[in-house]
Amino acid sequence: QVQLVESGGGLAQAGGSLRLSCAASGGVFSINAMGWYCQAPGKQRDMVATITSGDNTNYADSVKGRFTISRDNAKNTVYLQINNLKPEDTAVYYCTAIVSVGRSEWRVWGQGTQVTVSS
């Protein structure tokens, strides 16, 4: 069973930086697109950034220029570098991946990591 485990969240001050990591494990599989979503209290889960297996990236307009998504395919890991943190970045950040085994393909979610930004 494929699992995604996030790390790197926590409490940070506005203007600071955080780097989130998400590692996939659990059997033989291929990872296609990976990404990060965030969910603030009382709000829906929104896409933050995605990256394809060919390293094509896509960002929400609100994070362009401050967030950078990258991946290390050898480690089955995706990263999210967050710079110039703002209080409105406070949310639970979820890692997601489209994985495939043979002809089967499905989406997997991590458990989420809390990011709290103080002003």
C-alpha positions as semicolon CSV with decimal commas, in nm:
position;residue;x (nm);y (nm);z (nm)
1;Q;0,000;0,000;0,000
2;V;0,150;0,332;-0,108
3;Q;0,186;0,589;0,167
4;L;0,289;0,953;0,163
5;V;0,456;1,098;0,470
6;E;0,499;1,474;0,500
7;S;0,746;1,657;0,719
8;G;0,887;2,005;0,764
9;G;0,585;2,196;0,887
10;G;0,576;2,395;1,205
11;L;0,564;2,744;1,347
12;A;0,748;3,019;1,165
13;Q;0,755;3,395;1,159
14;A;0,633;3,607;0,874
15;G;0,912;3,667;0,628
16;G;1,080;3,339;0,710
17;S;1,106;3,017;0,512
18;L;1,003;2,656;0,545
19;R;1,073;2,349;0,336
20;L;0,814;2,076;0,330
21;S;0,903;1,724;0,225
22;C;0,685;1,431;0,125
23;A;0,819;1,082;0,074
24;A;0,631;0,798;-0,091
25;S;0,682;0,441;0,017
26;G;0,514;0,102;0,023
27;G;0,576;-0,140;-0,259
28;V;0,655;-0,129;-0,626
29;F;0,486;0,157;-0,803
30;S;0,536;0,446;-1,040
31;I;0,470;0,803;-0,944
32;N;0,328;1,033;-1,203
33;A;0,224;1,382;-1,096
34;M;0,283;1,499;-0,740
35;G;0,162;1,807;-0,567
36;W;0,077;2,007;-0,260
37;Y;-0,263;2,131;-0,147
38;C;-0,348;2,342;0,155
39;Q;-0,654;2,373;0,374
40;A;-0,707;2,658;0,616
41;P;-0,965;2,630;0,895
42;G;-1,316;2,655;0,759
43;K;-1,201;2,658;0,398
44;Q;-1,180;2,404;0,120
45;R;-0,864;2,224;0,021
46;D;-0,694;2,418;-0,257
47;M;-0,416;2,334;-0,498
48;V;-0,087;2,504;-0,416
49;A;0,155;2,352;-0,664
50;T;0,192;2,046;-0,882
51;I;0,479;1,885;-1,069
52;T;0,465;1,620;-1,338
53;S;0,703;1,332;-1,389
54;G;0,866;1,549;-1,654
55;D;0,917;1,832;-1,403
56;N;0,653;2,059;-1,549
57;T;0,521;2,275;-1,267
58;N;0,200;2,462;-1,199
59;Y;0,130;2,706;-0,916
60;A;-0,169;2,878;-0,766
61;D;-0,155;3,247;-0,852
62;S;-0,139;3,340;-0,484
63;V;0,194;3,160;-0,432
64;K;0,380;3,232;-0,753
65;G;0,719;3,376;-0,682
66;R;0,727;3,256;-0,320
67;F;0,669;2,880;-0,342
68;T;0,883;2,635;-0,535
69;I;0,793;2,273;-0,591
70;S;1,055;2,016;-0,683
71;R;1,097;1,641;-0,677
72;D;1,366;1,379;-0,642
73;N;1,249;1,079;-0,839
74;A;1,525;0,857;-0,703
75;K;1,390;0,918;-0,353
76;N;1,020;0,927;-0,448
77;T;1,009;1,261;-0,271
78;V;0,850;1,595;-0,348
79;Y;0,945;1,921;-0,181
80;L;0,779;2,256;-0,131
81;Q;1,005;2,550;-0,055
82;I;0,810;2,837;0,096
83;N;0,981;3,174;0,115
84;N;0,867;3,508;0,252
85;L;0,604;3,339;0,467
86;K;0,282;3,529;0,529
87;P;0,021;3,475;0,802
88;E;-0,228;3,379;0,531
89;D;-0,008;3,081;0,446
90;T;-0,124;2,924;0,773
91;A;-0,293;2,596;0,685
92;V;-0,254;2,222;0,683
93;Y;-0,048;2,127;0,379
94;Y;-0,125;1,795;0,214
95;C;0,096;1,607;-0,025
96;T;-0,067;1,414;-0,305
97;A;0,054;1,185;-0,579
98;I;-0,088;1,000;-0,875
99;V;0,060;0,653;-0,852
100;S;0,030;0,359;-1,085
101;V;0,088;-0,012;-1,072
102;G;0,048;-0,184;-1,404
103;R;-0,266;-0,041;-1,565
104;S;-0,412;0,080;-1,238
105;E;-0,375;0,444;-1,141
106;W;-0,504;0,627;-0,836
107;R;-0,449;0,931;-0,614
108;V;-0,289;0,905;-0,273
109;W;-0,294;1,169;-0,001
110;G;-0,061;1,226;0,289
111;Q;-0,182;1,293;0,642
112;G;-0,098;1,663;0,625
113;T;0,151;1,884;0,802
114;Q;0,056;2,203;0,986
115;V;0,216;2,531;0,888
116;T;0,153;2,824;1,120
117;V;0,289;3,167;1,042
118;S;0,296;3,434;1,308
119;S;0,302;3,804;1,225
